[in-house]
Amino acid sequence: MTTGTKSVIGAIAWLAFVFAARTSPLGPAWTEVLITFAALVLVPLVLDLVSEHRDTGKLGRATGWAVRAQLPAAAMLALACGLKPGLLALLCAIPWAAVLALLATVGLGRVLRDGWSRPLDRLATDFGLMYALVGAIWVLADRGGLRPLGFDPQVVALTAAHFHFAGMLLPVFAGLVLRQAPDSRFAARAVVGVVLGVPAVAVGITATQLGWTPAIEAAAGCGLALSGIAVGILHVRCAIDAHDVTIVPRVLMGIAGVSLFFAMLLAGSYAVRAFLVPLPWLGLPQMRAIHGTVNALGFGLCGTLGWWRFARRETPLAGAA
């Protein structure tokens, strides 16, 4: 089965899930809508983008297992998300967690194979795959009805969604941007900021939950937001400079960049809520509805489809800042 066919089948299954869920973007169940969208529609496309011919032996087998298991595991995840949190939902979510664990194994294996001499754009992709394991853990916690460290169930589910998008997709896309502009210091700094910012935000949120100063979360959130904004700008730059690419992927890339810019502005505003309230209306339901949906459809879908075409370019963009 081709990647495109998998994504089409996944999209149909996701639309059926949305119809059955009968929820709105402001409802708590919208988080599961976002997670299943990533699993059913985006991940099969991302698997194409992160594949490497050098992956042989154990890495090649792990990649192959992940590719083959993706669609049935994502369908089981959709079933898990349609059930009430508990043992049955947890069991249904295990295959998807296993797929993410395989991807994390591939990312770690590449780093161990090539060491820190591996190009930065490839390292970003590797870390995106490794961060997927964190998403797997929080998916299991969400579907099992668990509350690690006393986190609210909504936060548990949102963390699972966060590591599908900011955790996995953002580092992968940041690496792809750098691959198009390998001499760009701006792009390299954005990649480093994203790779370090994802775990820093997790540490900051955990620190706030444990009663420590919210300054850690605010600093980490703003750092990741700025790095994400930079990646968004670079997406727009790629769309403008890619004159040898047809208009459709360039438009998709531009939409992805603008969407990420906007979503990261919201993320930065939410991160500083303990010290400054620039957007008083921006609470957790609004972040889920606006930030989450823009990341999924504007950045995730448009970016993935756009990079599908951009990944086939043989000549990197020249003259990037």
ABEGO torsion letter per residue (X at the ends): XBAAAAAAAAAAAAAAAAAAAGBBAABAAAAAAAAAAAAAAAAAAAAAAABBAABBEAAAAAAAAAAAAAAAAAAAAAAAAABBBEAAAAAAAAAAAAAAAAAAAAAAAAAAAAEAABBAAAAAAAAAAAAAAAAAAAAAAAAAGBBBGGBBAAAAAAAAAAAAAAAAAAAAAAAAAAAABAABAAAAAAAAAAAAAAAAAAAAAAAAAAGBBAAAAAAAAAAAAAAAAAAAAAAAAAAAABAABBAAAAAAAAAAAAAAAAAAAAAAAAAAAAABBABAABBAAAAAAAAAAAAAAAAAAAAAAAAAAAAABABBBBGBX
